[in-house]
Amino acid sequence: MGLLHCQEIFRQRRTAGRPCGKLTFLLAGKLLCPRRGRPAGGEEHRKPSGLVFRCYRCKRPDCGFIVRTEAIDKKVIEHLLGLGISDTVSLLRCQIKEAVRLEQEERTERIRMLKDDRERVRAQHTEEVEQYFASRMEEDDYSIRHDEAVHAMRVADRLIAEEERGLSSNRGDQALLGIAKSFRKDLLSSDPIHRREAIEDTLDHVRIVGAEIRPILRPEWQDLLEQMRGSPAPA
């Protein structure tokens, strides 16, 4: 059960018998009022006949903007499905694979440099030990240099160990890959919370300009789709 599910269950228990909360409205907080430019909220009204009227309304009391949810939701879903977000899976996998390869190369080079530095310190320390036992170095000087060398080698060992077990730095792409894999299924789900999760993950806001509805994606998805359009189809 996801975070949005938990939030909605808690809200339903806390507000039993009151109008549905934001999470059950696909575009609440995402749809901008064309008059005020402010996010519109979702409302549900039950008629005496039993009919349910769901709408988005501007939160400003002096603004009369109101629109039925069905008119907007359907167009936004169709628009998002047509963008090919689910098709970015192959591109994301390629990006993650390339990022891992580059990261591994960089990590390998850092480990090599750390090991070289450690060996230089070790060789210098060995030479100083020989000088001390040959009575060519004072005990106080040897003690200081010994402590410095041991400390430097311990630091190098710790840094090498950290590099060897280092976490991947492409967690952003990993998160997008997870969203892309389930996007179509979530957006077409009968569960309003799953649909809302798909919207939260991909959509920045929706503008209404005249009779046109303009869904605007989050920047990371805009960039990704631009890359996909400009890249060759995967083999």
C-alpha positions in Angstrom: 0.0 0.0 0.0 1.5 3.3 -1.1 1.7 6.6 0.8 -1.2 8.1 -1.1 -3.4 5.1 -0.2 -2.6 5.5 3.5 -3.3 9.2 3.4 -6.6 8.7 1.7 -7.8 6.0 4.1 -6.9 8.2 7.0 -8.7 11.1 5.4 -11.8 9.0 4.8 -12.0 7.8 8.4 -11.4 11.4 9.7 -13.9 13.0 7.3 -16.6 10.3 7.0 -19.7 11.7 5.3 -18.0 14.8 3.9 -17.1 15.5 0.2 -14.2 13.5 -1.3 -10.7 14.7 -0.6 -8.1 16.0 -3.0 -6.5 12.6 -3.7 -9.6 11.2 -5.3 -9.7 14.1 -7.9 -7.3 13.5 -10.7 -6.3 17.1 -11.3 -7.1 18.9 -8.0 -4.2 21.3 -7.3 -2.8 20.7 -10.8 -5.5 22.4 -12.9 -4.9 26.2 -12.9 -7.8 28.6 -13.0 -7.7 30.3 -16.4 -8.8 33.5 -14.8 -6.7 33.7 -11.7 -3.9 31.3 -12.5 -4.3 29.6 -9.2 -4.8 25.9 -8.5 -8.4 24.7 -8.6 -9.8 22.4 -6.0 -12.1 19.4 -6.4 -15.7 19.3 -5.2 -18.3 16.7 -5.1 -22.1 17.5 -4.8 -24.9 15.0 -4.4 -28.3 16.0 -5.8 -31.5 15.1 -4.1 -32.1 12.7 -7.0 -28.9 10.8 -6.1 -26.9 12.1 -9.0 -23.3 13.0 -8.2 -21.8 16.2 -9.6 -18.0 16.4 -9.5 -16.2 19.5 -10.6 -13.1 21.7 -10.3 -13.6 25.1 -8.9 -11.3 28.1 -8.4 -10.5 28.6 -4.7 -11.0 32.3 -4.9 -14.5 33.2 -3.6 -14.7 36.1 -6.1 -14.0 33.9 -9.1 -16.8 31.9 -10.8 -14.6 29.4 -12.7 -16.0 25.9 -12.5 -15.7 22.9 -14.8 -16.9 19.3 -14.7 -14.1 16.8 -13.9 -15.1 14.5 -16.7 -14.5 17.2 -19.4 -11.0 17.8 -18.2 -9.8 14.4 -16.9 -10.5 12.5 -20.1 -8.6 14.9 -22.3 -5.6 15.0 -19.9 -5.5 11.2 -19.7 -5.6 10.9 -23.5 -2.9 13.5 -23.9 -0.6 11.8 -21.4 -1.1 8.4 -22.9 -0.2 9.9 -26.3 3.1 11.3 -25.1 4.8 7.9 -24.9 5.9 8.1 -21.3 5.8 4.3 -21.0 8.0 4.1 -24.1 10.8 5.8 -22.2 11.6 2.5 -20.4 14.2 1.4 -23.1 15.9 4.8 -23.1 16.0 4.9 -19.3 17.5 1.4 -19.2 20.2 2.5 -21.7 20.9 5.6 -19.7 21.2 3.7 -16.4 23.5 1.1 -18.1 25.7 3.9 -19.5 25.7 5.8 -16.2 26.7 2.6 -14.3 29.5 2.0 -16.9 30.9 5.5 -16.6 30.6 5.5 -12.8 32.4 2.2 -12.6 35.2 3.5 -14.8 35.5 6.6 -12.6 35.4 4.6 -9.4 38.1 2.2 -10.8 40.4 5.1 -11.6 39.9 6.6 -8.1 40.6 3.3 -6.5 43.8 2.9 -8.6 45.0 6.4 -7.5 44.2 5.7 -3.9 46.1 2.4 -4.0 49.1 4.1 -5.7 49.1 6.8 -3.0 48.9 4.1 -0.3 51.8 2.2 -1.8 53.9 5.4 -2.0 53.3 6.0 1.7 54.1 2.4 2.5 57.4 2.5 0.6 58.4 5.8 2.2 57.5 4.3 5.6 59.6 1.2 4.9 62.6 3.4 4.0 62.2 5.4 7.2 62.1 2.2 9.3 65.4 1.1 7.7 66.9 4.6 8.4 65.7 4.4 12.0 67.2 1.0 12.7 70.4 2.0 10.9 70.6 4.9 13.4 70.2 7.5 10.6 67.0 9.0 12.1 66.2 10.3 15.6 63.6 8.5 17.6 61.3 11.5 17.9 61.4 12.1 14.2 60.7 8.5 13.5 57.8 8.4 15.9 56.1 11.4 14.3 56.6 10.0 10.7 55.5 6.5 11.8 52.2 7.9 13.2 51.6 10.0 10.1 52.3 7.1 7.7 50.0 4.7 9.7 47.2 7.4 9.7 47.6 8.0 5.9 47.4 4.3 5.1 44.3 3.8 7.3 42.6 6.8 5.6 43.5 5.4 2.2 42.1 1.9 3.2 38.9 3.5 4.4 38.4 5.5 1.2 39.2 2.5 -1.0 36.6 0.4 0.9 34.0 3.2 0.5 34.7 3.4 -3.3 34.5 -0.4 -3.7 31.0 -0.6 -2.0 29.9 2.8 -3.4 26.2 3.2 -4.2 25.1 4.0 -7.7 24.6 7.8 -8.4 21.8 7.3 -10.9 19.0 6.8 -8.4 17.0 9.6 -10.2 16.9 7.5 -13.4 16.0 4.4 -11.4 13.0 6.3 -9.9 11.9 7.4 -13.4 12.2 3.9 -14.7 9.9 2.6 -12.0 7.3 5.3 -12.8 7.5 4.6 -16.6 7.0 0.9 -16.1 3.7 1.3 -14.3 2.5 4.6 -15.8 0.0 3.3 -18.3 -1.4 0.7 -15.9 -1.8 3.3 -13.1 -3.3 6.0 -15.3 -5.9 3.6 -16.6 -6.6 1.9 -13.3 -10.1 1.8 -11.8 -8.5 2.9 -8.5 -8.5 6.8 -8.3 -5.5 6.8 -6.0 -3.4 4.9 -8.6 -4.5 7.4 -11.3 -3.6 10.2 -9.0 -0.2 8.8 -8.3 0.5 8.6 -12.0 -0.5 12.3 -12.3 1.6 13.4 -9.3 4.7 11.5 -10.7 4.5 13.1 -14.2 2.4 16.2 -14.4 3.4 19.6 -13.3 0.2 21.5 -14.0 -2.7 21.9 -16.5 -3.5 25.2 -18.2 -6.7 26.1 -20.0 -6.2 28.5 -22.9 -9.4 29.4 -24.7 -10.9 26.0 -25.6 -7.5 24.3 -25.4 -6.4 22.1 -22.5 -2.6 22.2 -22.1 -1.0 19.6 -19.7 2.5 20.5 -18.8 4.9 17.7 -17.7 7.4 17.9 -14.9 10.8 19.1 -16.2 12.5 15.7 -15.9 9.9 14.1 -18.1 10.0 16.9 -20.7 13.8 16.5 -20.9 13.5 12.7 -21.2 10.9 12.8 -23.9 13.0 15.3 -25.9 16.0 12.9 -25.6 13.8 10.0 -26.8 12.6 11.9 -29.8 16.2 12.8 -30.7 17.7 9.3 -30.2 17.7 6.4 -32.6 15.2 3.6 -31.9 16.7 0.8 -29.7 17.8 -2.4 -31.6 
